[in-house]
Amino acid sequence: MTSVKGRSPVVSLALVVMMAWLSHDSSGSPATTRFSFREIAMGCEVRIALYASNAHDAERFARAAFDRIHELDLVLSDYAASSEVRRLPDRAQEELPISSTLSKVIAQSISVARATNGAFDLTAGGITRIWREARAHGTIPSDAAIAAALACGGWNSLALTQHGTHLLFSKQGTTLDFGGIGKGLAAQLAVETLRELGITQAMCAVAGDIACGDAPPGEPGWRIEIDCGLAGAPAQSLCLSNRSISTSGDAEQHLDARGVRYSHIYDPRTGRAVTRRVASSVISRDGALADALATALCVDGHTLLMSEARLRATLGGFEATVIELDSLTGQPRVTTTTGWPTSQASPPEPAAAVQTAATAASDSSGGPARHPK
């Protein structure tokens, strides 16, 4: 049994992933040998576990999956100056040509923003930078700084044009931020890349965003235990296959100032960091959707889950749980969707256009995970 810690410092929550499997099945088939790899991408450690017949093929397959994640990062990163997002000119009322990958992520981000009434917003990059600097310096952003950043955002201030091949900003200074959707997408893309290469039993973890392929040999699914980092909150154990799961919260990344904990997650509508102790987990076939919804549910979870049927009709299938500590008693309040599982193991379905994949832990010998060549 191996554990993987998700939600690295660039995300926010300790997510412990525990996986159990056999190195060989009862038939002795060499195709059931487990190999695991790790690599830094998207500002965090990415881990991939897969079953293959030999080490050479396993390394080749893992390399292809990691390369797909790096390719996505070259599109979405708000850190790398060479990324497509960073190279977008700051020009309002002008149609800007964009790649099909960026177009698909923007389209889904707009859909999630609309469905969550702005609790998720890809145009809040200015707010992200303000709070990132605040955590680095240990100071709370000024009202003026927040107001200035808010004036440049708003998910309804941008539009895809010319059949999705161009992007139009209606405001000058709008900054895009895909930190709340990109890692879930990356994890699923990695798993789908492996499936295209004939590797169906695989798992990818990009921090706390995890994508699972077919179940490991002799197991009903990938065994996952969630520790949300909130005192008194119940542990959650799941068995997943052909699903993605994302968890968000403030356990790892936050600012403590004036006796208040300010989460790295903020309300895009107000620019204010979440100060409630809250965590959320979302399961979906769509890794990007799981990631984006987990973020939105930390902002407005209990209200949004009251409209779960509407969200499913708009965004697609998902299950979710939100855990929030009562501000007076400190006791956890748990809200779940009607189908939040004790187990989710099912046959694969074709991936949606913007779905992605992720990875997990050590090699078949039980030693440290390797870097693919």
Secondary structure, DSSP 4 states (H G I P E B T S, - for coil): -EEEEES-TTS---EEEEE---SS-TT--GGGEEEEEEEEETTEEEEEEEEESSHHHHHHHHHHHHHHHHHHHHHH-SS-TTSHHHHS---TTSEEE--HHHHHHHHHHHHHHHHTTTSS-TTBHHHHHHHHHHHHHT-PPPHHHHHHHHHT--GGGEEEETTTTEEEESSTT-B---TTTHHHHHHHHHHHHHHHTT--SEEEEETTEEEE-SPPTTSSSEEEEE----TTPPPEEEEESSEEEEEEESSSSEEEETTEEEES-EETTTTEEP-S-EEEEEEES-HHHHHHHHHHHHHHHHHHHTTHHHHHHHH---EEEEEEE-TTT--EEEEE-TT--S-B-----PPPTT--E-B----TTSSPPBPP-
